[in-house]
Amino acid sequence: MIPIRHLAGKEVALFGLGGSGLVTARALEAGGARVDVWDDNETSVATAEEYGLAAIDLREADMSRYAALVVAPGVPLTHPTPHWSVERARQAGIPVIGDVELFVNEREAVCPEAPFVAITGTNGKSTTTALISHVLKECGMDVQMGGNIGRPVLDLEEFSEDRVYVVEVSSYQIDLAPSLVPDIGVMMNLSPDHLDRHGNMENYASIKERIVKAARLAVVGVDDEYSAAIAQRRAESGEPVELISCLGPVEFGVYAEDGKVFEVFDEEQVVVADLSFSNTLRGSHNGQNASAAVAVCAALGLELEEIAGALATFPGLAHRLMLVAEAGKVLFVNDSKATNAEAAAHGLAAFDRIYWIAGGRPKAGGISSLKAYFPKVVKAYLIGEAAEEFEQELAGAVEAHKFGSLELAVEAAAQDAARDQSSEAVVLLSPACASFDQFKSFEVRGDAFVSAAVAAAKMLKGEGAR
């Protein structure tokens, strides 16, 4: 845990008592602050009290006595309307911040020399965060990874100038961290997402851009118009910037093309790594992820040969195009994290003979944007609330069937893939939907797929193709 000592002796209000909220409250208390906590969920309040935290209804508290209101990332600041706790804090004239703001202020107060890498973007930020952390660890560095990727940022080990902090930050967290100044800020890409929270694409992009404006070195993707504009503004400012791309050469920085990663420096380019033999870094989108990792790790002092060797041993990230089972030529790939069409496009682009399991709770736009990939899909197996809608969108292009459960869909897809005459057939869970109609989260959905895939692979190995 990172104790928040810069607020020692102060009173702090905290709203939102999920996993990161409890960690934040305990970190504040460990640093000497007095904390009052609250949540709209009575069970969460009861859990906090079991931890010994002081629960007080912040609707009735004198907010002016607090140094700050710390809120969970999911608490809306502006859209669709500000949360009542935010309104009360603003009326009292106190700042509204999140755990990342506490992290960056504590680092600045006690150990500004501790290397700090912050990664954001609409897609790919978790894989890139994990990939950077993996490379640094493989090369012998002391690494702490956390933030939006799962481990609360204040749950990391205390600051040390020899310890690298690799932190994934969402737009919600950036919005709550006005002092965010990473040594290296990484912007992967931008596409419409969370607009219900941010109002419109321009506002969403401007929030994401803060990580680039403040960083001592910016690493910015240029494969979409919003990110490319951010990269151009950074370059025009005269501040250090490295460009990354998975669509071909960049003027300076790192790019991926035809399965290889290149570094461009002083108009010369060198091949850093060949990703074509990697099961965990397949697909052009992983070219962008690997490019970001190369740029960051080189900036932190690693040699390109070291980086290439570590990329080759990356095990992948759970629920992100993860190979989870094999039966001869049949691969089972878990891409449960693909909760929208754009994320699903990466999985569909990565393989050529796909037995696609899709569906769940649909998002706006459906899968119409994926039509270019339909020729790669041999057959589709549709589940959840979106099954009827997806069947209509696939009509005339892909043979599709509806299933009442994920397990039945996996079994049918496995049997069909085993009859495929090609050298590789892929049973791919890439839902292009939220999980909440049938599963608590995309992780639970992915775990269910893994169990079904392992069982199906065993069945195929025992029975052979039928």
Secondary structure, DSSP 8 states (H G I E B T S, - for coil): ----GGGTT-EEEEE--SHHHHHHHHHHHHTT-EEEEE-S-HHHHHHHHHTT-EE--TTTS-GGG-SEEEE-TTS-SSSS---HHHHHHHHHT--EE-HHHHHHHHHHHH-TTS-EEEEE-SSSHHHHHHHHHHHHHHTT-EEEEEETTSS-GGGS----TTEEEEEE--HHHHHT-TT---SEEEE----S--HHHHSSHHHHHHHHHHHHHH-SEEEEE-SSHHHHHHHHHHHHHT--EEEEESSS--SSEEEEETTEEEEEETTEEEEEEE-TT-SSS-SHHHHHHHHHHHHHHHHTT--HHHHHHHHTT---BTTBSEEEEEETTEEEEE-TT--SHHHHHHHHHH-SSEEEEEESB--TTTTGGGGGGGGGEEEEEEESTTHHHHHHHHTTTSEEEE-SSHHHHHHHHHHHHHT--SS-EEEEE--SSBSTTT-SSHHHHHHHHHHHHHHHHHHHHHH---
